[in-house]
Amino acid sequence: MRVAITGSIATDHLMVYPGRFAEHFIADKLDRLSLSFLVDRLDIRRGGAAANICFGMGMLGLRPALVGAAGHDFADYRSWLERHGVDTGSVRVSQTKFTARFLCTTDDYHNQIASFYSGAMAEAREIELAPVAARTGGLDLVVIAPNDPAAMVRHTEECRDRGYVFAADPSQQLARMTPHEIRTLVTGATYLFTNEYERDLLLSRTKWTAGRVLDEVGTWITTLGEQGARIESAAGEVRTVTAAKVTAKVDPTGAGDAFRAGFLAGRSWGLAVDRSAQIGCALASVSLASLGSQEYEVDAAGLLARFSAAYGPVAAAEVSPHLPGNIPAAVVGQ
């Protein structure tokens, strides 16, 4: 399946605060909030929603096309992505701006406060999808991940106009986009991705009911953190996929993108939606053990063992032929 992932390409500045943010919030002073947290650690990592999703898919042996705008400092980042299976031939490189920056502070309870500087990402609105389709031999699925809001709307409208199947993943841009833009992004999507908070925010901003949203999309996937993921359809079906075991929870940044990468890999392999969501949960559990969104490694045998422990040997046997290295079904569950 030929998949294009549109969205942000960024550098992550990840900081750790040794405490709990909430202990410093005064309930009746939130309208005059003025806080500065002294952090213990700073790590600078590669990130951006679209790049993270592409990285995860590349680690699973696929070659997604990354579609977004990066700065004139992109050369090293491009090399990294290409070495990890990502097609960067459709990335627009700005001649005047730096690659976007994501600045995030995480406390000891994995709460996060973050800011995002768009930089070159603002030029993503100049990208047209038709040349991407011509270069790659067609597009079976376009993912509209968090990006410059105008770019997200443009890509969505072009998908509808040209008949490209697309997935809506508004994520953190729900806070920035207008209700009309959010409705435009959702309408006609084959898949809609949110987490629980984003789900409620989407309903609040659009003034739509959950039923109305499901009338506009094919499948709504809501990630639930340690509870796994919920899958809803317009037909009224609601299923929950349990999370895979997390061996170490180092950094939640990018776990949602890893879930999407695993889900999209499963669908690319022709697997059912539920099975694909299980792959997403398994890959997310791997990513949580690393600091940074693109620092984890995928050992096929280890991933398969983790998958088998969570979902059983029959499920693992279905996934095993698709993993890098083509792990024999005989080792499943060992």
C-alpha positions as CSV (number, residue, x, y, z in Angstrom):
1,M,0.0,0.0,0.0
2,R,1.4,3.4,-1.0
3,V,1.1,5.7,2.0
4,A,1.9,9.4,2.2
5,I,2.2,11.0,5.7
6,T,1.6,14.7,5.7
7,G,2.4,16.7,8.7
8,S,5.1,18.3,10.9
9,I,8.8,17.7,10.7
10,A,10.5,19.2,13.8
11,T,13.3,19.1,16.3
12,D,12.2,18.2,19.8
13,H,13.7,19.9,22.9
14,L,12.7,17.6,25.7
15,M,13.1,18.7,29.3
16,V,12.4,16.9,32.6
17,Y,11.1,18.6,35.8
18,P,11.6,16.7,39.0
19,G,8.2,17.2,40.6
20,R,4.5,17.6,39.8
21,F,3.3,20.6,37.8
22,A,-0.1,20.6,39.6
23,E,1.4,21.3,43.0
24,H,2.4,24.8,41.7
25,F,-1.0,25.8,40.2
26,I,-3.2,28.1,42.4
27,A,-6.8,27.4,41.6
28,D,-8.1,31.0,41.9
29,K,-5.0,32.5,40.1
30,L,-5.0,30.5,36.9
31,D,-6.1,33.6,34.9
32,R,-2.8,35.3,35.9
33,L,-0.5,32.2,35.5
34,S,3.2,33.0,35.7
35,L,5.5,30.1,36.3
36,S,9.0,29.0,35.5
37,F,10.2,25.4,36.1
38,L,13.8,24.7,36.8
39,V,14.5,21.5,34.8
40,D,17.2,18.9,35.4
41,R,17.7,17.6,31.9
42,L,17.6,18.8,28.3
43,D,17.7,16.4,25.3
44,I,17.5,17.5,21.7
45,R,15.9,14.9,19.5
46,R,14.4,14.5,16.0
47,G,10.6,14.7,16.0
48,G,7.5,16.1,14.3
49,A,4.3,14.0,14.0
50,A,4.7,13.1,10.3
51,A,8.4,12.3,10.7
52,N,7.7,10.2,13.8
53,I,5.0,8.1,12.1
54,C,7.2,7.6,9.0
55,F,10.1,6.5,11.2
56,G,7.9,3.9,13.0
57,M,6.6,2.6,9.7
58,G,10.2,2.4,8.4
59,M,11.3,0.4,11.4
60,L,8.6,-2.1,10.5
61,G,10.0,-2.5,7.0
62,L,7.7,-0.2,5.1
63,R,8.7,2.9,3.0
64,P,6.2,5.7,3.6
65,A,6.4,9.0,1.8
66,L,7.0,11.9,4.1
67,V,5.2,15.1,2.9
68,G,5.9,18.3,4.8
69,A,8.1,21.4,5.0
70,A,11.5,21.5,6.7
71,G,14.2,24.2,7.1
72,H,17.5,24.7,5.4
73,D,19.0,22.8,8.3
74,F,17.3,19.5,7.2
75,A,20.2,17.7,5.6
76,D,21.3,15.6,8.6
77,Y,17.7,14.9,9.5
78,R,16.9,13.8,5.9
79,S,19.9,11.4,6.0
80,W,18.7,9.9,9.2
81,L,15.2,9.3,7.9
82,E,16.3,7.8,4.6
83,R,18.6,5.4,6.5
84,H,15.5,4.3,8.5
85,G,13.3,3.5,5.5
86,V,11.6,6.9,4.9
87,D,11.0,8.3,1.4
88,T,11.9,12.1,1.8
89,G,11.6,12.9,-1.9
90,S,8.4,15.0,-1.3
91,V,9.8,17.2,1.6
92,R,9.8,20.9,0.8
93,V,13.0,22.5,2.0
94,S,12.7,26.2,3.0
95,Q,15.6,28.5,1.9
96,T,14.9,31.0,4.7
97,K,13.5,29.3,7.8
98,F,14.7,26.7,10.3
99,T,12.9,23.4,10.8
100,A,10.1,23.6,13.3
101,R,10.8,23.3,17.1
102,F,8.8,21.4,19.7
103,L,9.7,22.4,23.3
104,C,8.3,20.0,25.9
105,T,8.7,19.7,29.7
106,T,7.6,16.5,31.4
107,D,7.2,16.1,35.2
108,D,7.8,13.0,37.3
109,Y,4.2,12.0,36.8
110,H,4.4,12.2,32.9
111,N,2.3,15.3,32.7
112,Q,3.6,17.6,29.9
113,I,3.6,21.3,29.1
114,A,4.7,22.1,25.6
115,S,5.0,24.8,22.9
116,F,5.5,24.5,19.2
117,Y,7.3,27.0,16.8
118,S,6.2,26.4,13.3
119,G,9.2,27.8,11.4
120,A,9.5,26.2,7.9
121,M,6.3,24.2,8.6
122,A,4.3,27.3,7.5
123,E,5.4,26.6,4.0
124,A,3.6,23.2,4.0
125,R,0.5,25.0,2.7
126,E,2.4,25.4,-0.6
127,I,2.6,21.6,-1.1
128,E,0.3,19.9,-3.6
129,L,-0.4,16.1,-3.3
130,A,-0.9,15.4,-7.0
131,P,2.9,15.6,-7.8
132,V,3.5,13.3,-4.8
133,A,1.1,10.7,-6.3
134,A,2.8,11.0,-9.7
135,R,6.2,10.5,-8.2
136,T,5.2,7.5,-6.1
137,G,3.0,5.8,-8.6
138,G,-0.2,6.7,-6.8
139,L,-1.5,7.1,-3.3
140,D,-3.6,4.5,-1.5
141,L,-3.8,6.5,1.7
142,V,-2.9,10.0,2.8
143,V,-2.6,10.7,6.5
144,I,-3.3,14.3,7.5
145,A,-1.3,14.6,10.7
146,P,-0.7,17.8,12.7
147,N,0.8,20.5,10.5
148,D,0.3,24.1,9.5
149,P,-3.5,24.4,9.8
150,A,-3.9,25.8,6.3
151,A,-1.8,22.9,4.9
152,M,-4.1,20.4,6.7
153,V,-7.2,22.0,5.2
154,R,-5.6,22.1,1.7
155,H,-4.5,18.5,1.8
156,T,-7.9,17.4,3.0
157,E,-9.7,19.2,0.3
158,E,-7.4,17.9,-2.3
159,C,-7.9,14.4,-1.1
160,R,-11.7,14.8,-1.5
161,D,-11.3,16.5,-4.9
162,R,-9.0,13.8,-6.3
163,G,-10.5,10.8,-4.6
164,Y,-7.6,10.0,-2.4
165,V,-8.5,7.9,0.7
166,F,-7.3,9.9,3.8
167,A,-7.0,9.7,7.5
168,A,-7.6,12.7,9.8
169,D,-5.2,13.1,12.7
170,P,-5.7,16.7,14.1
171,S,-4.1,16.0,17.4
172,Q,-2.6,19.1,19.1
173,Q,-3.8,21.4,16.3
174,L,-7.4,21.1,17.5
175,A,-6.6,23.9,19.9
176,R,-5.5,26.2,17.0
177,M,-8.0,25.3,14.2
178,T,-11.4,26.9,13.9
179,P,-14.5,24.7,14.3
180,H,-15.1,25.0,10.6
181,E,-11.6,23.9,9.8
182,I,-12.0,20.9,12.2
183,R,-15.2,19.9,10.5
184,T,-13.6,20.2,7.1
185,L,-10.7,18.0,8.2
186,V,-13.0,15.3,9.6
187,T,-15.6,15.1,6.9
188,G,-15.0,12.1,4.5
189,A,-12.0,10.6,6.4
190,T,-11.7,6.9,6.3
191,Y,-9.9,7.0,9.7
192,L,-10.0,9.5,12.5
193,F,-7.3,9.4,15.2
194,T,-7.6,11.1,18.6
195,N,-6.6,10.5,22.2
196,E,-9.3,10.7,24.9
197,Y,-8.8,14.4,25.6
198,E,-8.7,15.3,21.9
199,R,-11.9,13.4,21.4
200,D,-13.7,15.5,23.9
201,L,-12.1,18.7,22.6
202,L,-13.1,17.8,19.0
203,L,-16.7,17.3,20.1
204,S,-16.7,20.6,22.1
205,R,-15.2,22.6,19.2
206,T,-17.3,21.3,16.4
207,K,-20.6,21.1,18.5
208,W,-21.1,17.7,16.9
209,T,-22.2,14.6,18.8
210,A,-20.1,11.4,18.6
211,G,-22.8,10.0,16.4
212,R,-22.5,12.9,14.0
213,V,-18.7,12.5,13.8
214,L,-19.1,8.8,13.1
215,D,-21.5,9.7,10.3
216,E,-18.7,11.6,8.7
217,V,-15.9,9.1,9.1
218,G,-15.4,5.4,8.5
219,T,-13.6,4.4,11.7
220,W,-12.7,6.5,14.8
221,I,-9.7,5.2,16.7
222,T,-9.1,6.7,20.2
223,T,-5.9,5.9,22.0
224,L,-6.4,5.3,25.8
225,G,-2.9,5.2,27.1
226,E,-2.5,2.3,29.5
227,Q,-6.0,1.1,28.6
228,G,-5.1,0.5,24.9
229,A,-7.3,1.9,22.2
230,R,-11.0,2.1,21.4
231,I,-12.4,1.5,17.8
232,E,-15.8,2.9,16.8
233,S,-17.7,2.7,13.5
234,A,-20.7,4.4,12.1
235,A,-22.5,1.0,12.4
236,G,-22.5,1.4,16.1
237,E,-19.7,-1.1,16.8
238,V,-17.4,-0.3,19.7
239,R,-14.3,-2.5,20.4
240,T,-11.4,-2.0,22.8
241,V,-7.9,-3.3,22.1
242,T,-5.9,-3.8,25.3
243,A,-2.4,-2.2,25.6
244,A,0.7,-4.3,25.3
245,K,2.9,-4.6,28.4
246,V,5.3,-1.7,29.0
247,T,8.7,-2.8,30.3
248,A,9.9,0.7,31.0
249,K,8.1,4.1,30.8
250,V,10.9,6.6,30.1
251,D,9.2,9.2,27.9
252,P,5.6,9.4,26.5
253,T,6.6,11.8,23.7
254,G,5.8,10.2,20.4
255,A,4.0,7.1,21.8
256,G,0.8,8.2,19.9
257,D,2.8,8.5,16.7
258,A,4.3,5.1,17.2
259,F,0.7,3.7,17.7
260,R,-0.3,5.3,14.4
261,A,2.8,3.9,12.7
262,G,1.9,0.4,13.9
263,F,-1.7,0.7,12.9
264,L,-0.9,2.0,9.4
265,A,1.7,-0.8,9.0
266,G,-1.0,-3.4,9.8
267,R,-3.4,-1.9,7.4
268,S,-0.7,-1.7,4.7
269,W,-0.2,-5.4,5.2
270,G,-3.9,-6.0,4.7
271,L,-4.6,-6.9,8.3
272,A,-7.9,-6.2,10.1
273,V,-8.5,-2.9,11.9
274,D,-8.4,-4.6,15.4
275,R,-5.2,-6.5,14.6
276,S,-3.6,-3.3,13.2
277,A,-4.5,-1.5,16.4
278,Q,-2.8,-4.2,18.4
279,I,0.4,-3.7,16.4
280,G,0.0,0.0,17.2
281,C,-0.2,-0.7,20.9
282,A,2.8,-3.0,20.7
283,L,5.0,-0.5,18.9
284,A,3.8,2.3,21.3
285,S,5.0,0.2,24.2
286,V,8.4,-0.2,22.6
287,S,8.7,3.6,22.0
288,L,7.8,4.4,25.7
289,A,11.1,2.8,26.8
290,S,13.2,5.4,24.9
291,L,13.8,9.1,25.4
292,G,12.7,10.8,22.2
293,S,10.3,9.9,19.5
294,Q,12.7,8.3,17.1
295,E,15.2,6.7,19.4
296,Y,13.7,3.2,19.8
297,E,14.8,0.2,17.9
298,V,12.6,-2.6,16.6
299,D,13.9,-6.1,17.1
300,A,11.5,-8.3,15.2
301,A,11.8,-11.3,17.4
302,G,11.4,-9.2,20.6
303,L,8.4,-7.3,19.1
304,L,6.8,-10.6,18.2
305,A,7.3,-12.0,21.6
306,R,5.8,-8.9,23.2
307,F,2.9,-9.1,20.7
308,S,2.3,-12.8,21.5
309,A,2.3,-12.2,25.2
310,A,-0.3,-9.4,24.9
311,Y,-2.6,-10.9,22.2
312,G,-1.8,-14.6,21.9
313,P,0.2,-16.9,19.6
314,V,-2.6,-17.0,16.9
315,A,-2.5,-13.2,16.6
316,A,1.3,-13.2,16.5
317,A,1.4,-15.9,13.8
318,E,-0.8,-13.6,11.6
319,V,1.6,-10.7,12.1
320,S,5.0,-12.6,11.9
321,P,5.2,-13.0,8.1
322,H,5.1,-9.2,7.7
323,L,7.8,-8.2,10.2
324,P,11.4,-7.4,9.0
325,G,13.3,-10.6,8.9
326,N,10.1,-12.6,8.4
327,I,10.2,-14.3,11.8
328,P,9.0,-17.9,11.4
329,A,5.7,-18.7,13.1
330,A,7.4,-21.6,14.9
331,V,9.1,-19.1,17.3
332,V,5.9,-17.3,18.2
333,G,5.3,-17.6,21.9
334,Q,8.8,-18.9,22.7
